[in-house]
Amino acid sequence: MDIKELNEFYYKLQMRCNVLMLGLQHRILETEGGGYNGHYYKDSEGMYERAEYPIPVITVKGLCDIEVNLDSVSVTAKRNRLNTLDYSFSRFSGVPFEVFSIEQYLDEDYYAPGMSMETFRENMRKSQEKELGFSFQFDREVGRDKMYEFVRLLREEGFYY
């Protein structure tokens, strides 16, 4: 890949990020943008792999990070573990998510798609962590209105960052 191709690729990625950011800023959410490398993703075998390339990230101050990945958009937030033990995730129906350790985030997930809620709750009960990390997954072309509504839902449901 030459520099021109790379620049065109990142231009499209940044434009997707800008659309999402505008949808949040116009609704009086305090946001900050940046590009970050050194993030982790799961490979085809479910193992974490470090990515050296940068991706655009929108920080919604005090609430979440929105990562504009090459093939998807993910939203990362935290929630108090004790408040999550008996929490119903019904309002998040249709949004795939994973729950991970804040202290040892590359360890096995507390929850991953396909796992039962019973197993998830048992994993939380065994933990001594004060808070858990959540990563919600969206299609790479998610619209700015849908993202705003989701960020608002996170706030209503006690998530933070």
Secondary structure as GFF3:
##gff-version 3
##sequence-region A 1 161
A	DSSP	alpha_helix	3	25	.	.	.	ID=ss1
A	DSSP	beta_strand	31	36	.	.	.	ID=ss2
A	DSSP	beta_strand	39	42	.	.	.	ID=ss3
A	DSSP	beta_strand	48	51	.	.	.	ID=ss4
A	DSSP	beta_strand	55	60	.	.	.	ID=ss5
A	DSSP	beta_strand	64	68	.	.	.	ID=ss6
A	DSSP	beta_strand	72	80	.	.	.	ID=ss7
A	DSSP	alpha_helix	81	84	.	.	.	ID=ss8
A	DSSP	three_ten_helix	90	92	.	.	.	ID=ss9
A	DSSP	beta_strand	97	101	.	.	.	ID=ss10
A	DSSP	alpha_helix	117	126	.	.	.	ID=ss11
A	DSSP	beta_strand	131	139	.	.	.	ID=ss12
A	DSSP	alpha_helix	144	156	.	.	.	ID=ss13
###
